[in-house]
């Protein structure tokens, strides 16, 4: 009889599917492979098991149910929340990197939850200083001290949801998860032993049942670049003029800007600059992100200007590249100004490789 479940992980050509309380090892039915249906971690799937199961025989994934969400980097389906973990200190708090994660969440329509860990390392005044700006913008802000076992405030945000823990190295993500679910590392080892595929490594993220929800283990999900960031329905990146909509303190004023594609920088009669209460630090980050996105756009424009022309007489192929004069002059000027601004702004500090 068909059953429904959630794909927790994939190893080689096998998938682990959680069906209620049962963990079922599955393979993809040949028909789905021919149709090039991709099975992702987090997918809800329909499986069929043989009436009389033989040794080493796997159940079959027969259908991938419609996805309600898709996080592309890392590739995860049906994500509900992005738990963004930062330490109050050790490593020092990096507001610019936090803003990157918030943009990633907004682009993918995933609810962000900010978690400040290691609250025992700073005084109450410093904790309010780094927390209050995000609380005033309406972001959920959780405060934890995993080393002291203070993590329960996260439980309501995880229960019944598929959550991804993200953040720079060294902030204590693994410690938080181990406190929420003390057997998490042991469960991971048991899963590998059950599959009997010890020589293989997990190709993608893995999901683990934690306090009534599912939590994604996403190795390497700590550094972000905007190039290649995508959202739903094949949305090919963030357009520079769309960046402001991802800032809750800027978005309400954008319709009042004089220019329909206002970048909220050098343009006249910009309602965002006139009315928004965005902090100087957040606005500085916005301008730096805007520069990055415009560089990506200009690179894409240059690529699109290549013309593949077939030489009829010689049968040769020639690539013609249009020069820089074909680009939009206004964008060039803004980009040059932003470059100059970026050169005077301190670069983001490098992150520790080893997580505490």
C-alpha positions, 0 to 999 in steps of 0.5 A: 500500500502506498505511503507518504513520507519526507526524504531525509538524506541521500547516499549514492542512489539510495534515499532515506524516507521518514514515514511517520515513525518508520525510516525506509530505505528507498530507490527511485522508480525507473519511470521517474528517472526517465522523466528526469524527476529530481528527488531533493532532501525535504521532498514529500514523496509517495513510496511503495514497498513490496508485499513480501520484502526480500533481503536487500530489497528497497522500497520505491519512490513512485511520486514526488509531491508538489513542493511549496518552497525551494531553497537552492543553495543549499538545495533543500525542498519545503524549508519553513525557517532559516535559523540564522545563528551568530555569536555575540562574541568569539567570533565577533558579531558581523552585522554585514554577514547577518544582512546577507543571510536575511536577504537570502531568506527573503529571496527564497520566501523563507522565514528568518529567525535570528539566534544570538548565541554565547550570550554569556560572553557579553553584558546586558547592554551589549546584548541589547545593542546588537539585538534591538535593531533587528527586533525593531524591524520585526525579525524574531530574535532568540538568545541562547547560551548553548554552553550553559544549556540555555536553548529552550527558547528555540523549541517553539520555532523548530517544532513541526517545521523544517528548519535550516541552521545557518551562520558563520563557523565557530558560533555554536550551531552544532552545540545548540543542536546537540543540546536540543537533541543530545542523541543527534550525533549518535543518530547520524552514526546509526543511520550510516551503519543502517545503510551499510554505505560507510565508504560513501559520503552524503551528497547533499544536506541531511535532515534529522528529527528534532523535538517534533520538527526536522532540522537540516545539517548543511555542511559548509553553509556559512559564506554567501555570495549573491552571484548564483543566488536564486529564488522560486520558479527559476528566478535568475538572481536578484535584480539591483532594483529589487534589492530594496524590497528585501529590506523591511525598513525600505520597502514601504517607501519604494512606491513613492520614489520618482523613478520606477527602478530607483536604486535609492542611491544617487537618484533624485526624489528618492522616498527611501532616502527621504523617509526611511529610518534605515540605520547608517550601518544597514544602508552602508551594507545595502550600498555594498550589496548593490555594487555586487549585484550591479557587477553581476548584472554587467557581467551578464549583460556582457555575456548576452552581448556576444553574438554567435554569427555563422559565416555562410561562405567560409562556414566559420563561426565568429563571436562578436563582442559589443564594446562597453559603449553599448552598456547603459551609461547611468549604470556605469556611473553608479557602479563607479561611484559604488566601487569608490565607496567600497574601497573606503569601507572595511572588508568583512573579517575572515571567519574561523574554519573550526566551529566551537 
